[in-house]
């Protein structure tokens, strides 16, 4: 079966992962916890970081669900599971063993919990307990692990929808999204999960008892698959109503900021906050999808290169940020020079490793989730 490639999805994927690098560099400068912090904290960074934080990861899981839709159309359940193990499990294990330990090393140095070379760290420190007490962790690679679990668990559902393209849920959604606000039906489960799970199981990315993250992100991942199952009905809806969704995102984030900085409590404030967060997140996902469909659905050599590089960049980027952060945290410069240096340094060093150490070698490519070189 032939499928027309959606270059706007590729573009959104590249943009979303690019923003992730900016976000993780930003974590070095804001008051929130991060593995290594700059010697000076900048409160002014909180607002743009909050803006990105509302939808960046959710968008990545939705895009991953969309990519899964295309991948599943070309394979049966067993083939899809094997492909997911190659593209997700192998890079995850490789990353936990070789990419994450340097991050822990620099954090131990920064906190005064270790002194010495990296070789000394590997040979003298115990790797027999989970982080933060021990030195075993998946750090930012939790995204890959969660994506793998969602992909495997939902295979029966994917198979059913593939065999029944006119299933009741598809038929009902196609009718519903003909209405301007029809796609907002998807915020209902996001709102429910926040009410029922967010406070009982705060996000940890640790897998065990991380029920809010697991259920919320699995819902977003499946939503991406479901949206593409609607085919042209979905694309018509997001392109025709993109301005409505953009207005919803602007209004949602504005109200969210007002609630966050409002000191007075009132009945229902917590429920209103949860609803606005779900509404704001989904509005930006729809708005970005709509504008990308109109302006970014076109091929290009740069997009093809970037789309292939995204996965290795994701695996490598946080280790580069931690190393740069450790050596730059006490350098007496202002915010803009240091932020720019870390962003350019992260992209530049990661690109050098990718271009000259990964992309050209067939036996290394699978370790970073890349397809065989053709």
Secondary structure as a PSIPRED ss2 file (coil, helix, strand):
# PSIPRED VFORMAT (PSIPRED V4.0)

   1 X C   1.000  0.000  0.000
   2 X C   1.000  0.000  0.000
   3 X C   1.000  0.000  0.000
   4 X C   1.000  0.000  0.000
   5 X C   1.000  0.000  0.000
   6 X C   1.000  0.000  0.000
   7 X H   0.000  1.000  0.000
   8 X H   0.000  1.000  0.000
   9 X H   0.000  1.000  0.000
  10 X H   0.000  1.000  0.000
  11 X H   0.000  1.000  0.000
  12 X H   0.000  1.000  0.000
  13 X H   0.000  1.000  0.000
  14 X H   0.000  1.000  0.000
  15 X H   0.000  1.000  0.000
  16 X H   0.000  1.000  0.000
  17 X H   0.000  1.000  0.000
  18 X H   0.000  1.000  0.000
  19 X H   0.000  1.000  0.000
  20 X H   0.000  1.000  0.000
  21 X H   0.000  1.000  0.000
  22 X H   0.000  1.000  0.000
  23 X H   0.000  1.000  0.000
  24 X H   0.000  1.000  0.000
  25 X H   0.000  1.000  0.000
  26 X H   0.000  1.000  0.000
  27 X C   1.000  0.000  0.000
  28 X C   1.000  0.000  0.000
  29 X C   1.000  0.000  0.000
  30 X C   1.000  0.000  0.000
  31 X C   1.000  0.000  0.000
  32 X C   1.000  0.000  0.000
  33 X C   1.000  0.000  0.000
  34 X C   1.000  0.000  0.000
  35 X C   1.000  0.000  0.000
  36 X C   1.000  0.000  0.000
  37 X C   1.000  0.000  0.000
  38 X C   1.000  0.000  0.000
  39 X C   1.000  0.000  0.000
  40 X C   1.000  0.000  0.000
  41 X C   1.000  0.000  0.000
  42 X C   1.000  0.000  0.000
  43 X C   1.000  0.000  0.000
  44 X C   1.000  0.000  0.000
  45 X H   0.000  1.000  0.000
  46 X H   0.000  1.000  0.000
  47 X H   0.000  1.000  0.000
  48 X H   0.000  1.000  0.000
  49 X H   0.000  1.000  0.000
  50 X H   0.000  1.000  0.000
  51 X H   0.000  1.000  0.000
  52 X H   0.000  1.000  0.000
  53 X H   0.000  1.000  0.000
  54 X C   1.000  0.000  0.000
  55 X C   1.000  0.000  0.000
  56 X H   0.000  1.000  0.000
  57 X H   0.000  1.000  0.000
  58 X H   0.000  1.000  0.000
  59 X H   0.000  1.000  0.000
  60 X H   0.000  1.000  0.000
  61 X H   0.000  1.000  0.000
  62 X H   0.000  1.000  0.000
  63 X H   0.000  1.000  0.000
  64 X H   0.000  1.000  0.000
  65 X H   0.000  1.000  0.000
  66 X H   0.000  1.000  0.000
  67 X H   0.000  1.000  0.000
  68 X H   0.000  1.000  0.000
  69 X H   0.000  1.000  0.000
  70 X H   0.000  1.000  0.000
  71 X H   0.000  1.000  0.000
  72 X H   0.000  1.000  0.000
  73 X H   0.000  1.000  0.000
  74 X C   1.000  0.000  0.000
  75 X C   1.000  0.000  0.000
  76 X C   1.000  0.000  0.000
  77 X H   0.000  1.000  0.000
  78 X H   0.000  1.000  0.000
  79 X H   0.000  1.000  0.000
  80 X H   0.000  1.000  0.000
  81 X H   0.000  1.000  0.000
  82 X H   0.000  1.000  0.000
  83 X H   0.000  1.000  0.000
  84 X H   0.000  1.000  0.000
  85 X H   0.000  1.000  0.000
  86 X H   0.000  1.000  0.000
  87 X H   0.000  1.000  0.000
  88 X H   0.000  1.000  0.000
  89 X H   0.000  1.000  0.000
  90 X H   0.000  1.000  0.000
  91 X H   0.000  1.000  0.000
  92 X H   0.000  1.000  0.000
  93 X H   0.000  1.000  0.000
  94 X H   0.000  1.000  0.000
  95 X H   0.000  1.000  0.000
  96 X H   0.000  1.000  0.000
  97 X H   0.000  1.000  0.000
  98 X H   0.000  1.000  0.000
  99 X H   0.000  1.000  0.000
 100 X C   1.000  0.000  0.000
 101 X H   0.000  1.000  0.000
 102 X H   0.000  1.000  0.000
 103 X H   0.000  1.000  0.000
 104 X H   0.000  1.000  0.000
 105 X H   0.000  1.000  0.000
 106 X H   0.000  1.000  0.000
 107 X H   0.000  1.000  0.000
 108 X H   0.000  1.000  0.000
 109 X H   0.000  1.000  0.000
 110 X H   0.000  1.000  0.000
 111 X C   1.000  0.000  0.000
 112 X C   1.000  0.000  0.000
 113 X C   1.000  0.000  0.000
 114 X C   1.000  0.000  0.000
 115 X C   1.000  0.000  0.000
 116 X C   1.000  0.000  0.000
 117 X C   1.000  0.000  0.000
 118 X H   0.000  1.000  0.000
 119 X H   0.000  1.000  0.000
 120 X H   0.000  1.000  0.000
 121 X H   0.000  1.000  0.000
 122 X H   0.000  1.000  0.000
 123 X H   0.000  1.000  0.000
 124 X H   0.000  1.000  0.000
 125 X C   1.000  0.000  0.000
 126 X C   1.000  0.000  0.000
 127 X C   1.000  0.000  0.000
 128 X C   1.000  0.000  0.000
 129 X C   1.000  0.000  0.000
 130 X E   0.000  0.000  1.000
 131 X C   1.000  0.000  0.000
 132 X C   1.000  0.000  0.000
 133 X C   1.000  0.000  0.000
 134 X C   1.000  0.000  0.000
 135 X C   1.000  0.000  0.000
 136 X E   0.000  0.000  1.000
 137 X C   1.000  0.000  0.000
 138 X C   1.000  0.000  0.000
 139 X H   0.000  1.000  0.000
 140 X H   0.000  1.000  0.000
 141 X H   0.000  1.000  0.000
 142 X H   0.000  1.000  0.000
 143 X H   0.000  1.000  0.000
 144 X H   0.000  1.000  0.000
 145 X H   0.000  1.000  0.000
 146 X H   0.000  1.000  0.000
 147 X H   0.000  1.000  0.000
 148 X H   0.000  1.000  0.000
 149 X H   0.000  1.000  0.000
 150 X H   0.000  1.000  0.000
 151 X H   0.000  1.000  0.000
 152 X H   0.000  1.000  0.000
 153 X H   0.000  1.000  0.000
 154 X C   1.000  0.000  0.000
 155 X H   0.000  1.000  0.000
 156 X H   0.000  1.000  0.000
 157 X H   0.000  1.000  0.000
 158 X H   0.000  1.000  0.000
 159 X H   0.000  1.000  0.000
 160 X H   0.000  1.000  0.000
 161 X H   0.000  1.000  0.000
 162 X H   0.000  1.000  0.000
 163 X H   0.000  1.000  0.000
 164 X C   1.000  0.000  0.000
 165 X C   1.000  0.000  0.000
 166 X C   1.000  0.000  0.000
 167 X C   1.000  0.000  0.000
 168 X H   0.000  1.000  0.000
 169 X H   0.000  1.000  0.000
 170 X H   0.000  1.000  0.000
 171 X H   0.000  1.000  0.000
 172 X H   0.000  1.000  0.000
 173 X H   0.000  1.000  0.000
 174 X H   0.000  1.000  0.000
 175 X H   0.000  1.000  0.000
 176 X H   0.000  1.000  0.000
 177 X C   1.000  0.000  0.000
 178 X C   1.000  0.000  0.000
 179 X C   1.000  0.000  0.000
 180 X C   1.000  0.000  0.000
 181 X C   1.000  0.000  0.000
 182 X H   0.000  1.000  0.000
 183 X H   0.000  1.000  0.000
 184 X H   0.000  1.000  0.000
 185 X H   0.000  1.000  0.000
 186 X H   0.000  1.000  0.000
 187 X H   0.000  1.000  0.000
 188 X H   0.000  1.000  0.000
 189 X H   0.000  1.000  0.000
 190 X H   0.000  1.000  0.000
 191 X H   0.000  1.000  0.000
 192 X H   0.000  1.000  0.000
 193 X H   0.000  1.000  0.000
 194 X H   0.000  1.000  0.000
 195 X H   0.000  1.000  0.000
 196 X H   0.000  1.000  0.000
 197 X H   0.000  1.000  0.000
 198 X H   0.000  1.000  0.000
 199 X C   1.000  0.000  0.000
 200 X C   1.000  0.000  0.000
 201 X C   1.000  0.000  0.000
 202 X C   1.000  0.000  0.000
 203 X C   1.000  0.000  0.000
 204 X C   1.000  0.000  0.000
 205 X C   1.000  0.000  0.000
 206 X C   1.000  0.000  0.000
 207 X C   1.000  0.000  0.000
 208 X C   1.000  0.000  0.000
 209 X C   1.000  0.000  0.000
 210 X C   1.000  0.000  0.000
 211 X H   0.000  1.000  0.000
 212 X H   0.000  1.000  0.000
 213 X H   0.000  1.000  0.000
 214 X H   0.000  1.000  0.000
 215 X H   0.000  1.000  0.000
 216 X H   0.000  1.000  0.000
 217 X H   0.000  1.000  0.000
 218 X H   0.000  1.000  0.000
 219 X H   0.000  1.000  0.000
 220 X H   0.000  1.000  0.000
 221 X H   0.000  1.000  0.000
 222 X H   0.000  1.000  0.000
 223 X H   0.000  1.000  0.000
 224 X H   0.000  1.000  0.000
 225 X H   0.000  1.000  0.000
 226 X H   0.000  1.000  0.000
 227 X H   0.000  1.000  0.000
 228 X H   0.000  1.000  0.000
 229 X H   0.000  1.000  0.000
 230 X C   1.000  0.000  0.000
 231 X C   1.000  0.000  0.000
 232 X H   0.000  1.000  0.000
 233 X H   0.000  1.000  0.000
 234 X H   0.000  1.000  0.000
 235 X H   0.000  1.000  0.000
 236 X H   0.000  1.000  0.000
 237 X H   0.000  1.000  0.000
 238 X H   0.000  1.000  0.000
 239 X H   0.000  1.000  0.000
 240 X H   0.000  1.000  0.000
 241 X C   1.000  0.000  0.000
 242 X H   0.000  1.000  0.000
 243 X H   0.000  1.000  0.000
 244 X H   0.000  1.000  0.000
 245 X H   0.000  1.000  0.000
 246 X H   0.000  1.000  0.000
 247 X H   0.000  1.000  0.000
 248 X H   0.000  1.000  0.000
 249 X H   0.000  1.000  0.000
 250 X H   0.000  1.000  0.000
 251 X H   0.000  1.000  0.000
 252 X H   0.000  1.000  0.000
 253 X H   0.000  1.000  0.000
 254 X H   0.000  1.000  0.000
 255 X H   0.000  1.000  0.000
 256 X H   0.000  1.000  0.000
 257 X H   0.000  1.000  0.000
 258 X H   0.000  1.000  0.000
 259 X H   0.000  1.000  0.000
 260 X H   0.000  1.000  0.000
 261 X C   1.000  0.000  0.000
 262 X C   1.000  0.000  0.000
 263 X C   1.000  0.000  0.000
 264 X C   1.000  0.000  0.000
 265 X C   1.000  0.000  0.000
 266 X C   1.000  0.000  0.000
 267 X C   1.000  0.000  0.000
 268 X C   1.000  0.000  0.000
 269 X H   0.000  1.000  0.000
 270 X H   0.000  1.000  0.000
 271 X H   0.000  1.000  0.000
 272 X H   0.000  1.000  0.000
 273 X H   0.000  1.000  0.000
 274 X H   0.000  1.000  0.000
 275 X H   0.000  1.000  0.000
 276 X H   0.000  1.000  0.000
 277 X H   0.000  1.000  0.000
 278 X H   0.000  1.000  0.000
 279 X H   0.000  1.000  0.000
 280 X H   0.000  1.000  0.000
 281 X H   0.000  1.000  0.000
 282 X H   0.000  1.000  0.000
 283 X H   0.000  1.000  0.000
 284 X H   0.000  1.000  0.000
 285 X H   0.000  1.000  0.000
 286 X H   0.000  1.000  0.000
 287 X H   0.000  1.000  0.000
 288 X H   0.000  1.000  0.000
 289 X H   0.000  1.000  0.000
 290 X H   0.000  1.000  0.000
 291 X H   0.000  1.000  0.000
 292 X H   0.000  1.000  0.000
 293 X H   0.000  1.000  0.000
 294 X H   0.000  1.000  0.000
 295 X H   0.000  1.000  0.000
 296 X C   1.000  0.000  0.000
 297 X C   1.000  0.000  0.000
 298 X C   1.000  0.000  0.000
 299 X C   1.000  0.000  0.000
 300 X C   1.000  0.000  0.000
 301 X H   0.000  1.000  0.000
 302 X H   0.000  1.000  0.000
 303 X H   0.000  1.000  0.000
 304 X H   0.000  1.000  0.000
 305 X H   0.000  1.000  0.000
 306 X H   0.000  1.000  0.000
 307 X H   0.000  1.000  0.000
 308 X H   0.000  1.000  0.000
 309 X H   0.000  1.000  0.000
 310 X H   0.000  1.000  0.000
 311 X H   0.000  1.000  0.000
 312 X H   0.000  1.000  0.000
 313 X H   0.000  1.000  0.000
 314 X H   0.000  1.000  0.000
 315 X H   0.000  1.000  0.000
 316 X H   0.000  1.000  0.000
 317 X H   0.000  1.000  0.000
 318 X H   0.000  1.000  0.000
 319 X H   0.000  1.000  0.000
 320 X H   0.000  1.000  0.000
 321 X H   0.000  1.000  0.000
 322 X H   0.000  1.000  0.000
 323 X H   0.000  1.000  0.000
 324 X H   0.000  1.000  0.000
 325 X H   0.000  1.000  0.000
 326 X H   0.000  1.000  0.000
 327 X H   0.000  1.000  0.000
 328 X H   0.000  1.000  0.000
 329 X C   1.000  0.000  0.000
 330 X C   1.000  0.000  0.000
 331 X C   1.000  0.000  0.000
 332 X C   1.000  0.000  0.000
 333 X C   1.000  0.000  0.000
 334 X C   1.000  0.000  0.000
 335 X H   0.000  1.000  0.000
 336 X H   0.000  1.000  0.000
 337 X H   0.000  1.000  0.000
 338 X H   0.000  1.000  0.000
 339 X H   0.000  1.000  0.000
 340 X H   0.000  1.000  0.000
 341 X H   0.000  1.000  0.000
 342 X H   0.000  1.000  0.000
 343 X H   0.000  1.000  0.000
 344 X H   0.000  1.000  0.000
 345 X H   0.000  1.000  0.000
 346 X H   0.000  1.000  0.000
 347 X H   0.000  1.000  0.000
 348 X H   0.000  1.000  0.000
 349 X H   0.000  1.000  0.000
 350 X H   0.000  1.000  0.000
 351 X H   0.000  1.000  0.000
 352 X H   0.000  1.000  0.000
 353 X H   0.000  1.000  0.000
 354 X H   0.000  1.000  0.000
 355 X H   0.000  1.000  0.000
 356 X H   0.000  1.000  0.000
 357 X H   0.000  1.000  0.000
 358 X C   1.000  0.000  0.000
 359 X C   1.000  0.000  0.000
 360 X C   1.000  0.000  0.000
 361 X C   1.000  0.000  0.000
 362 X H   0.000  1.000  0.000
 363 X H   0.000  1.000  0.000
 364 X H   0.000  1.000  0.000
 365 X H   0.000  1.000  0.000
 366 X H   0.000  1.000  0.000
 367 X H   0.000  1.000  0.000
 368 X H   0.000  1.000  0.000
 369 X C   1.000  0.000  0.000
 370 X C   1.000  0.000  0.000
 371 X C   1.000  0.000  0.000
 372 X C   1.000  0.000  0.000
 373 X C   1.000  0.000  0.000
 374 X C   1.000  0.000  0.000
